[in-house]
Amino acid sequence: MTPAPRRLSVAADPDTTAFVRPYALTRGRTRPQYRLRLESVLHPGTGRPGPGLPEECGRITALCRARPRSVAELAGTLGCGLTPAKILISDLLAAHVLVPGTADAASDPDQDLLLRLRAALTMKWLDE
């Protein structure tokens, strides 16, 4: 089943909507400026979105100001697809509106735990 097309308001009247294709949101761009992973967490920066950015950039900024969000979460919330969301996020990163979260060594998984987990899974799957 195909999801319903996303509609954006194009007038002050909320009943007036028009379908906006992803390439219209990204101005024809198909690749983001920055390499972003799905789990990359974005925090608000010091910059401001420029006047030429789509309204979705304002939504992304507001969501990240409320709390840090991952790329996957932003793409899902916007409903515009992963690549268009990454392109819009890249625009905001370039304008310093958003900044990527830094990797925290304390949040990295324990290497010993990962090795034991891998060994246990390997043994389980080889036994069957």
C-alpha positions as CSV (number, residue, x, y, z in Angstrom):
1,M,0.0,0.0,0.0
2,T,1.4,3.4,-1.0
3,P,1.4,6.1,1.6
4,A,-0.8,9.2,0.9
5,P,1.1,12.0,-0.8
6,R,2.3,14.7,1.5
7,R,0.5,18.0,1.1
8,L,1.8,21.4,2.1
9,S,-0.2,24.5,2.6
10,V,0.4,27.0,-0.2
11,A,-2.0,29.7,1.1
12,A,-3.4,31.1,4.3
13,D,-6.5,28.9,3.9
14,P,-5.7,25.5,5.5
15,D,-8.1,23.8,3.1
16,T,-6.0,24.9,0.1
17,T,-3.1,22.4,-0.3
18,A,-0.9,21.3,-3.1
19,F,1.4,18.3,-3.5
20,V,5.1,19.2,-3.3
21,R,7.5,16.8,-4.8
22,P,10.8,16.1,-3.0
23,Y,12.9,17.7,-5.8
24,A,11.0,20.9,-5.3
25,L,11.9,20.9,-1.6
26,T,15.6,20.4,-2.4
27,R,15.6,22.6,-5.5
28,G,16.6,19.6,-7.7
29,R,19.5,18.5,-5.6
30,T,19.9,14.8,-5.1
31,R,22.8,14.6,-2.6
32,P,23.4,16.3,0.7
33,Q,26.5,18.4,1.3
34,Y,27.4,16.5,4.4
35,R,27.5,12.8,5.1
36,L,24.9,12.1,7.7
37,R,24.1,8.8,9.3
38,L,20.6,7.8,10.4
39,E,21.6,7.9,14.0
40,S,23.4,11.3,13.8
41,V,22.0,13.5,16.5
42,L,21.5,17.2,15.7
43,H,21.5,20.1,18.2
44,P,20.6,23.7,17.7
45,G,23.4,26.0,16.6
46,T,24.0,29.7,16.7
47,G,23.0,30.5,13.1
48,R,19.6,31.4,11.6
49,P,17.8,29.9,8.6
50,G,18.0,32.0,5.5
51,P,14.9,33.4,3.8
52,G,15.3,31.1,0.8
53,L,15.0,27.8,2.7
54,P,11.7,25.8,2.6
55,E,9.3,25.9,5.5
56,E,10.4,22.4,6.5
57,C,13.8,23.8,7.6
58,G,11.9,25.9,10.1
59,R,10.1,22.8,11.3
60,I,13.5,20.9,11.6
61,T,14.9,23.9,13.6
62,A,12.0,24.0,15.9
63,L,12.1,20.2,16.5
64,C,15.8,20.3,17.3
65,R,15.4,23.3,19.6
66,A,12.8,21.4,21.6
67,R,15.3,18.5,22.1
68,P,18.2,17.0,20.1
69,R,16.9,14.7,17.3
70,S,18.3,12.1,15.1
71,V,18.3,12.3,11.3
72,A,16.0,9.3,11.1
73,E,13.5,10.9,13.6
74,L,13.5,14.2,11.6
75,A,12.9,12.4,8.3
76,G,10.1,10.4,9.8
77,T,8.5,13.4,11.4
78,L,8.6,15.5,8.2
79,G,7.4,12.6,6.1
80,C,9.4,13.8,3.1
81,G,11.8,10.8,2.8
82,L,15.3,10.3,4.0
83,T,17.3,11.9,1.2
84,P,15.3,15.1,1.0
85,A,15.5,15.4,4.8
86,K,19.3,14.9,4.7
87,I,19.6,17.7,2.0
88,L,17.5,20.1,4.1
89,I,19.5,19.2,7.3
90,S,22.7,19.8,5.3
91,D,21.5,23.3,4.4
92,L,20.9,24.0,8.1
93,L,24.3,22.6,9.0
94,A,26.0,24.8,6.4
95,A,24.2,27.8,7.9
96,H,25.2,26.8,11.5
97,V,21.6,26.6,12.4
98,L,22.2,23.0,13.5
99,V,25.3,21.3,14.8
100,P,26.0,17.6,14.9
101,G,26.3,16.0,18.3
102,T,29.8,14.9,19.4
103,A,30.5,11.2,20.1
104,D,30.7,10.6,23.8
105,A,33.2,7.9,24.7
106,A,31.1,7.0,27.7
107,S,28.1,6.2,25.5
108,D,30.1,3.9,23.3
109,P,29.3,0.2,23.9
110,D,31.8,-1.9,25.9
111,Q,34.1,-3.8,23.5
112,D,34.2,-6.8,25.8
113,L,30.5,-7.0,25.9
114,L,30.2,-6.8,22.1
115,L,32.8,-9.6,21.7
116,R,30.9,-11.8,24.1
117,L,27.6,-11.1,22.4
118,R,29.1,-11.9,19.0
119,A,30.6,-15.2,20.3
120,A,27.2,-16.2,21.8
121,L,25.3,-15.4,18.7
122,T,27.8,-17.2,16.5
123,M,27.5,-20.3,18.7
124,K,23.7,-20.2,18.7
125,W,23.4,-19.9,15.0
126,L,26.1,-22.5,14.2
127,D,24.3,-25.0,16.5
128,E,21.1,-25.0,14.6
